[in-house]
Amino acid sequence: MTELDDLDRKILTELQRHADTPLDALGQVVGLSRNACWRRIKAMEAAGVIRARVALLDAAKVGLPLTVFMQIRAAAHDADWLAKFARATRAMPQIQGVYRMTGDLDYLICARVADMADYDRLYQTLIARVPMGDVSASFVMEEIKHSTELPLFEG
């Protein structure tokens, strides 16, 4: 883990909310000069603390209003199956997250699709690429909270 001080946390909190904040404005918010902010950001990028600066899109406005969570039971529990599964899911842009889980299921996939027909295409593509033990899906009816912001301060 990289040691972050309170100034780093302030910079990261602001960048998580508004990645396009100009350095002068960022410096005013956190209490540093423009150059000091720039040096800290560059150091956090080099350390891998900041992986990327991205634009967050409204999924519904770009034609992907449906979120689906797919619960996967593996067909096999070996390195070859896992490698094939990882390659397949990484290659499918609709899939936003893949997680190996504890408990009754093996993997949880989060994907964004246009509609049920689009989900079915995703499902058909996935099972054609990787043998599955079992696949079930749950569809989000209402998104109550979704955030990419990590809590860097207690409270």
KOLPA-214785 format. One record per residue: x, y, z of N, C-alpha, C in turn; residue in one letter; residue number from 1. Coordinates in Angstrom, 2 decimals, always signed. Example, Ala and Ser with C-alpha at 12.3 -4.5 7.8 and 13.67 -1.06 7.14 Angstrom:
// KOLPA-214785
KEZA; +13.19; -5.69; +7.80; +12.30; -4.50; +7.80; +13.20; -3.30; +7.80; A; 1
KEZA; +12.85; -2.25; +7.08; +13.67; -1.06; +7.14; +12.90; +0.03; +7.87; S; 2
END
This chain:
// KOLPA-214785
KEZA; +0.84; -1.18; +0.00; +0.00; +0.00; +0.00; +0.89; +1.25; +0.00; M; 1
KEZA; +0.49; +2.23; -0.76; +1.20; +3.50; -0.80; +0.71; +4.36; +0.35; T; 2
KEZA; +1.65; +5.00; +1.05; +1.28; +5.90; +2.14; +0.78; +7.22; +1.56; E; 3
KEZA; -0.42; +7.58; +1.92; -1.01; +8.83; +1.47; -1.17; +9.75; +2.66; L; 4
KEZA; -0.82; +11.01; +2.50; -1.09; +11.96; +3.57; -2.42; +12.65; +3.29; D; 5
KEZA; -2.81; +13.54; +4.19; -4.11; +14.21; +4.04; -4.19; +15.05; +2.78; D; 6
KEZA; -3.08; +15.65; +2.36; -3.10; +16.45; +1.13; -3.32; +15.55; -0.09; L; 7
KEZA; -2.66; +14.38; -0.11; -2.90; +13.42; -1.19; -4.37; +13.01; -1.22; D; 8
KEZA; -4.92; +12.72; -0.06; -6.33; +12.30; +0.03; -7.26; +13.42; -0.47; R; 9
KEZA; -6.95; +14.65; -0.12; -7.77; +15.78; -0.60; -7.70; +15.88; -2.12; K; 10
KEZA; -6.50; +15.75; -2.67; -6.34; +15.80; -4.13; -7.13; +14.67; -4.77; I; 11
KEZA; -6.98; +13.46; -4.25; -7.67; +12.31; -4.82; -9.19; +12.43; -4.70; L; 12
KEZA; -9.65; +12.94; -3.59; -11.10; +13.12; -3.41; -11.64; +14.08; -4.46; T; 13
KEZA; -10.93; +15.19; -4.66; -11.38; +16.16; -5.66; -11.31; +15.58; -7.07; E; 14
KEZA; -10.22; +14.87; -7.39; -10.09; +14.28; -8.73; -11.13; +13.20; -8.98; L; 15
KEZA; -11.52; +12.46; -7.93; -12.57; +11.46; -8.11; -13.91; +12.12; -8.46; Q; 16
KEZA; -14.14; +13.29; -7.95; -15.39; +14.00; -8.22; -15.34; +14.75; -9.54; R; 17
KEZA; -14.18; +15.33; -9.84; -14.02; +16.17; -11.04; -12.60; +16.00; -11.57; H; 18
KEZA; -12.38; +15.02; -12.39; -11.03; +14.72; -12.89; -10.48; +15.84; -13.77; A; 19
KEZA; -11.35; +16.69; -14.27; -10.90; +17.76; -15.16; -10.66; +19.09; -14.43; D; 20
KEZA; -10.60; +19.06; -13.11; -10.35; +20.28; -12.35; -8.99; +20.86; -12.73; T; 21
KEZA; -8.94; +22.12; -13.14; -7.65; +22.72; -13.47; -6.73; +22.73; -12.23; P; 22
KEZA; -5.44; +22.65; -12.47; -4.48; +22.59; -11.36; -4.57; +23.81; -10.44; L; 23
KEZA; -4.81; +24.99; -11.01; -4.93; +26.19; -10.17; -6.11; +26.05; -9.21; D; 24
KEZA; -7.24; +25.60; -9.71; -8.43; +25.43; -8.87; -8.22; +24.31; -7.85; A; 25
KEZA; -7.58; +23.23; -8.28; -7.29; +22.12; -7.38; -6.39; +22.59; -6.24; L; 26
KEZA; -5.39; +23.37; -6.57; -4.49; +23.91; -5.55; -5.23; +24.75; -4.52; G; 27
KEZA; -6.19; +25.54; -4.98; -6.96; +26.37; -4.05; -7.81; +25.50; -3.12; Q; 28
KEZA; -8.40; +24.44; -3.66; -9.25; +23.56; -2.85; -8.43; +22.85; -1.77; V; 29
KEZA; -7.24; +22.38; -2.13; -6.46; +21.57; -1.19; -5.41; +22.38; -0.42; V; 30
KEZA; -5.17; +23.61; -0.82; -4.22; +24.44; -0.09; -2.77; +24.25; -0.51; G; 31
KEZA; -2.55; +23.99; -1.80; -1.20; +23.83; -2.34; -1.05; +24.67; -3.59; L; 32
KEZA; +0.19; +24.87; -4.00; +0.43; +25.56; -5.27; +0.09; +24.62; -6.42; S; 33
KEZA; -0.07; +25.21; -7.57; -0.35; +24.45; -8.80; +0.75; +23.40; -9.04; R; 34
KEZA; +2.02; +23.81; -8.91; +3.14; +22.90; -9.15; +3.21; +21.78; -8.12; N; 35
KEZA; +2.92; +22.10; -6.87; +2.93; +21.07; -5.82; +1.83; +20.03; -6.10; A; 36
KEZA; +0.67; +20.48; -6.53; -0.41; +19.55; -6.90; +0.02; +18.66; -8.05; C; 37
KEZA; +0.61; +19.30; -9.08; +1.05; +18.55; -10.25; +2.06; +17.48; -9.86; W; 38
KEZA; +3.05; +17.82; -9.01; +4.06; +16.85; -8.59; +3.43; +15.68; -7.83; R; 39
KEZA; +2.49; +15.98; -6.95; +1.84; +14.93; -6.18; +1.01; +14.02; -7.10; R; 40
KEZA; +0.29; +14.60; -8.05; -0.50; +13.81; -8.99; +0.41; +12.90; -9.81; I; 41
KEZA; +1.50; +13.45; -10.32; +2.45; +12.65; -11.11; +3.03; +11.52; -10.28; K; 42
KEZA; +3.35; +11.78; -9.03; +3.89; +10.73; -8.15; +2.84; +9.64; -7.90; A; 43
KEZA; +1.58; +10.04; -7.72; +0.52; +9.04; -7.48; +0.22; +8.25; -8.76; M; 44
KEZA; +0.36; +8.89; -9.92; +0.22; +8.15; -11.17; +1.36; +7.14; -11.32; E; 45
KEZA; +2.58; +7.55; -11.04; +3.74; +6.66; -11.16; +3.64; +5.49; -10.19; A; 46
KEZA; +3.06; +5.72; -9.02; +2.91; +4.66; -8.02; +1.71; +3.76; -8.30; A; 47
KEZA; +0.89; +4.13; -9.29; -0.28; +3.33; -9.61; -1.49; +3.62; -8.75; G; 48
KEZA; -1.41; +4.64; -7.88; -2.57; +5.03; -7.07; -3.65; +5.58; -7.99; V; 49
KEZA; -3.26; +6.43; -8.92; -4.17; +6.92; -9.95; -3.93; +6.05; -11.17; I; 50
KEZA; -4.92; +5.22; -11.50; -4.78; +4.31; -12.65; -5.17; +4.97; -13.95; R; 51
KEZA; -6.18; +5.84; -13.92; -6.66; +6.49; -15.13; -7.56; +7.66; -14.74; A; 52
KEZA; -7.72; +8.57; -15.67; -8.70; +9.64; -15.50; -9.69; +9.47; -16.64; R; 53
KEZA; -10.96; +9.29; -16.29; -11.96; +8.91; -17.28; -13.19; +9.81; -17.21; V; 54
KEZA; -14.02; +9.71; -18.23; -15.33; +10.36; -18.23; -16.36; +9.31; -17.86; A; 55
KEZA; -17.23; +9.63; -16.92; -18.31; +8.72; -16.54; -19.54; +9.07; -17.35; L; 56
KEZA; -20.08; +8.08; -18.03; -21.21; +8.30; -18.93; -22.52; +7.88; -18.28; L; 57
KEZA; -23.60; +8.47; -18.73; -24.94; +8.05; -18.34; -25.31; +6.88; -19.25; D; 58
KEZA; -25.33; +5.68; -18.70; -25.54; +4.47; -19.51; -26.85; +4.51; -20.28; A; 59
KEZA; -27.91; +4.99; -19.66; -29.20; +5.03; -20.35; -29.15; +5.97; -21.56; A; 60
KEZA; -28.44; +7.08; -21.42; -28.38; +8.06; -22.51; -27.52; +7.60; -23.67; K; 61
KEZA; -26.71; +6.57; -23.46; -25.92; +6.02; -24.57; -26.45; +4.66; -25.01; V; 62
KEZA; -27.70; +4.36; -24.61; -28.38; +3.16; -25.10; -28.10; +1.88; -24.35; G; 63
KEZA; -27.63; +1.98; -23.11; -27.36; +0.78; -22.30; -28.04; +0.90; -20.93; L; 64
KEZA; -29.37; +0.94; -20.92; -30.08; +1.22; -19.67; -30.20; +0.04; -18.71; P; 65
KEZA; -29.91; -1.16; -19.16; -30.18; -2.34; -18.33; -28.89; -2.89; -17.72; L; 66
KEZA; -28.87; -2.96; -16.39; -27.76; -3.58; -15.67; -28.16; -4.99; -15.30; T; 67
KEZA; -27.25; -5.92; -15.53; -27.50; -7.32; -15.20; -26.34; -7.85; -14.37; V; 68
KEZA; -26.69; -8.60; -13.33; -25.70; -9.33; -12.54; -25.88; -10.80; -12.87; F; 69
KEZA; -24.82; -11.40; -13.38; -24.85; -12.81; -13.76; -24.10; -13.60; -12.69; M; 70
KEZA; -24.78; -14.61; -12.15; -24.16; -15.48; -11.16; -23.68; -16.75; -11.88; Q; 71
KEZA; -22.41; -17.04; -11.74; -21.79; -18.12; -12.51; -21.29; -19.21; -11.58; I; 72
KEZA; -21.59; -20.45; -11.94; -20.94; -21.60; -11.33; -20.04; -22.19; -12.40; R; 73
KEZA; -18.79; -22.38; -12.05; -17.80; -22.86; -13.00; -18.10; -24.30; -13.41; A; 74
KEZA; -17.78; -24.61; -14.66; -17.91; -25.99; -15.14; -16.75; -26.83; -14.65; A; 75
KEZA; -15.63; -26.19; -14.35; -14.45; -26.89; -13.84; -13.70; -25.93; -12.91; A; 76
KEZA; -12.95; -26.50; -12.01; -12.16; -25.67; -11.09; -10.68; -25.96; -11.32; H; 77
KEZA; -10.20; -25.47; -12.47; -8.79; -25.65; -12.79; -8.28; -24.40; -13.50; D; 78
KEZA; -6.97; -24.32; -13.61; -6.33; -23.12; -14.18; -6.71; -22.89; -15.63; A; 79
KEZA; -6.88; -23.95; -16.40; -7.24; -23.79; -17.82; -8.61; -23.16; -17.97; D; 80
KEZA; -9.60; -23.64; -17.19; -10.95; -23.08; -17.27; -10.92; -21.60; -16.86; W; 81
KEZA; -10.22; -21.31; -15.76; -10.15; -19.93; -15.29; -9.50; -19.02; -16.33; L; 82
KEZA; -8.43; -19.46; -16.96; -7.77; -18.65; -17.98; -8.71; -18.39; -19.16; A; 83
KEZA; -9.43; -19.40; -19.58; -10.37; -19.26; -20.70; -11.50; -18.30; -20.32; K; 84
KEZA; -12.03; -18.45; -19.10; -13.10; -17.58; -18.58; -12.61; -16.13; -18.51; F; 85
KEZA; -11.41; -15.92; -17.98; -10.86; -14.57; -17.86; -10.68; -13.94; -19.24; A; 86
KEZA; -10.14; -14.68; -20.18; -9.95; -14.15; -21.55; -11.30; -13.79; -22.18; R; 87
KEZA; -12.26; -14.67; -22.03; -13.58; -14.43; -22.64; -14.26; -13.20; -22.05; A; 88
KEZA; -14.27; -13.08; -20.74; -14.97; -11.96; -20.12; -14.25; -10.64; -20.35; T; 89
KEZA; -12.93; -10.67; -20.38; -12.18; -9.42; -20.65; -12.41; -8.93; -22.07; R; 90
KEZA; -12.70; -9.82; -22.99; -12.89; -9.46; -24.39; -14.30; -8.95; -24.69; A; 91
KEZA; -15.20; -9.02; -23.73; -16.60; -8.63; -23.98; -16.84; -7.24; -23.37; M; 92
KEZA; -16.98; -6.21; -24.19; -17.08; -4.85; -23.66; -18.33; -4.58; -22.82; P; 93
KEZA; -19.38; -5.39; -22.99; -20.59; -5.19; -22.18; -20.34; -5.52; -20.71; Q; 94
KEZA; -19.35; -6.37; -20.46; -19.04; -6.80; -19.10; -18.16; -5.75; -18.44; I; 95
KEZA; -18.67; -5.19; -17.36; -17.96; -4.13; -16.65; -17.15; -4.64; -15.48; Q; 96
KEZA; -17.55; -5.75; -14.90; -16.84; -6.27; -13.75; -17.02; -7.77; -13.65; G; 97
KEZA; -15.97; -8.46; -13.23; -16.01; -9.90; -13.00; -15.32; -10.15; -11.67; V; 98
KEZA; -15.99; -10.88; -10.78; -15.48; -11.07; -9.43; -15.56; -12.55; -9.05; Y; 99
KEZA; -14.46; -13.08; -8.50; -14.48; -14.44; -7.95; -15.01; -14.31; -6.53; R; 100
KEZA; -15.97; -15.16; -6.19; -16.73; -14.99; -4.96; -16.54; -16.14; -3.98; M; 101
KEZA; -16.85; -15.86; -2.73; -17.00; -16.92; -1.74; -18.48; -17.30; -1.71; T; 102
KEZA; -18.80; -18.41; -1.09; -20.20; -18.79; -0.94; -20.65; -19.75; -2.02; G; 103
KEZA; -21.94; -19.69; -2.34; -22.57; -20.68; -3.22; -22.20; -20.52; -4.69; D; 104
KEZA; -21.90; -19.32; -5.12; -21.56; -19.15; -6.53; -20.07; -18.91; -6.66; L; 105
KEZA; -19.55; -19.12; -7.86; -18.12; -18.97; -8.09; -17.73; -17.58; -8.56; D; 106
KEZA; -18.53; -17.00; -9.48; -18.21; -15.71; -10.06; -19.46; -14.86; -10.17; Y; 107
KEZA; -19.26; -13.56; -10.08; -20.32; -12.59; -10.28; -19.87; -11.65; -11.38; L; 108
KEZA; -20.72; -11.48; -12.38; -20.44; -10.59; -13.50; -21.45; -9.45; -13.47; I; 109
KEZA; -20.96; -8.24; -13.66; -21.83; -7.08; -13.83; -21.68; -6.61; -15.27; C; 110
KEZA; -22.81; -6.46; -15.96; -22.78; -6.06; -17.36; -23.85; -5.01; -17.63; A; 111
KEZA; -23.63; -4.21; -18.67; -24.61; -3.23; -19.13; -25.03; -3.61; -20.53; R; 112
KEZA; -26.35; -3.67; -20.75; -26.90; -4.06; -22.04; -28.07; -3.14; -22.41; V; 113
KEZA; -28.46; -3.20; -23.67; -29.55; -2.35; -24.15; -30.91; -2.86; -23.71; A; 114
KEZA; -31.09; -4.19; -23.76; -32.40; -4.78; -23.47; -32.23; -6.29; -23.28; D; 115
KEZA; -33.34; -7.01; -23.14; -33.26; -8.45; -22.91; -32.64; -9.18; -24.10; M; 116
KEZA; -32.94; -8.74; -25.31; -32.34; -9.38; -26.49; -30.83; -9.19; -26.49; A; 117
KEZA; -30.38; -8.03; -26.08; -28.95; -7.76; -25.99; -28.32; -8.63; -24.90; D; 118
KEZA; -29.02; -8.79; -23.77; -28.52; -9.70; -22.73; -28.41; -11.12; -23.28; Y; 119
KEZA; -29.42; -11.55; -24.02; -29.38; -12.92; -24.56; -28.19; -13.11; -25.49; D; 120
KEZA; -27.86; -12.10; -26.29; -26.67; -12.19; -27.14; -25.40; -12.31; -26.29; R; 121
KEZA; -25.33; -11.53; -25.23; -24.19; -11.61; -24.31; -24.09; -13.01; -23.71; L; 122
KEZA; -25.20; -13.52; -23.22; -25.24; -14.86; -22.62; -24.81; -15.93; -23.64; Y; 123
KEZA; -25.38; -15.88; -24.84; -25.06; -16.87; -25.87; -23.57; -16.81; -26.25; Q; 124
KEZA; -23.04; -15.61; -26.34; -21.62; -15.46; -26.67; -20.74; -16.04; -25.56; T; 125
KEZA; -21.09; -15.73; -24.32; -20.29; -16.22; -23.20; -20.30; -17.74; -23.11; L; 126
KEZA; -21.47; -18.36; -23.21; -21.51; -19.83; -23.08; -20.91; -20.53; -24.29; I; 127
KEZA; -20.84; -19.85; -25.43; -20.16; -20.42; -26.60; -18.64; -20.41; -26.42; A; 128
KEZA; -18.15; -19.45; -25.65; -16.70; -19.32; -25.46; -16.16; -20.14; -24.29; R; 129
KEZA; -17.02; -20.34; -23.27; -16.57; -21.02; -22.05; -17.67; -21.95; -21.55; V; 130
KEZA; -17.35; -23.22; -21.29; -18.37; -24.09; -20.71; -18.72; -23.65; -19.28; P; 131
KEZA; -20.00; -23.59; -19.00; -20.46; -23.13; -17.69; -21.16; -24.26; -16.95; M; 132
KEZA; -21.02; -24.26; -15.63; -21.78; -25.20; -14.82; -23.22; -24.73; -14.68; G; 133
KEZA; -23.39; -23.44; -14.40; -24.72; -22.86; -14.23; -24.58; -21.35; -14.37; D; 134
KEZA; -25.58; -20.73; -14.99; -25.63; -19.28; -15.12; -27.03; -18.83; -14.75; V; 135
KEZA; -27.12; -17.87; -13.85; -28.41; -17.24; -13.59; -28.18; -15.73; -13.61; S; 136
KEZA; -29.26; -15.00; -13.81; -29.12; -13.55; -13.95; -30.19; -12.83; -13.13; A; 137
KEZA; -29.79; -11.68; -12.62; -30.71; -10.77; -11.94; -30.58; -9.41; -12.61; S; 138
KEZA; -31.71; -8.79; -12.86; -31.74; -7.51; -13.57; -32.08; -6.39; -12.60; F; 139
KEZA; -31.38; -5.29; -12.72; -31.59; -4.15; -11.84; -32.86; -3.43; -12.26; V; 140
KEZA; -33.78; -3.28; -11.31; -35.02; -2.55; -11.57; -34.86; -1.06; -11.24; M; 141
KEZA; -34.07; -0.76; -10.22; -33.85; +0.63; -9.82; -32.44; +0.73; -9.23; E; 142
KEZA; -31.67; +1.69; -9.73; -30.35; +1.95; -9.17; -30.49; +3.01; -8.10; E; 143
KEZA; -30.30; +2.61; -6.87; -30.47; +3.54; -5.75; -29.18; +4.30; -5.48; I; 144
KEZA; -28.06; +3.62; -5.56; -26.76; +4.29; -5.41; -25.73; +3.55; -6.24; K; 145
KEZA; -24.93; +4.31; -6.94; -23.77; +3.78; -7.65; -22.71; +4.87; -7.62; H; 146
KEZA; -21.53; +4.52; -7.18; -20.45; +5.50; -7.11; -19.14; +4.84; -7.48; S; 147
KEZA; -18.27; +5.60; -8.08; -16.91; +5.13; -8.32; -15.95; +5.75; -7.31; T; 148
KEZA; -16.46; +6.66; -6.48; -15.62; +7.39; -5.53; -15.28; +6.53; -4.32; E; 149
KEZA; -14.00; +6.38; -4.05; -13.54; +5.64; -2.87; -13.52; +6.55; -1.65; L; 150
KEZA; -13.93; +6.05; -0.49; -13.93; +6.88; +0.73; -12.52; +6.99; +1.30; P; 151
KEZA; -11.90; +8.13; +1.17; -10.52; +8.31; +1.59; -10.37; +8.93; +2.97; L; 152
KEZA; -11.45; +9.43; +3.50; -11.45; +9.99; +4.85; -12.51; +9.26; +5.67; F; 153
KEZA; -12.26; +9.06; +6.94; -13.25; +8.42; +7.80; -14.43; +9.37; +8.00; E; 154
KEZA; -15.60; +8.74; +8.23; -16.75; +9.57; +8.53; -17.78; +9.40; +7.56; G; 155
END
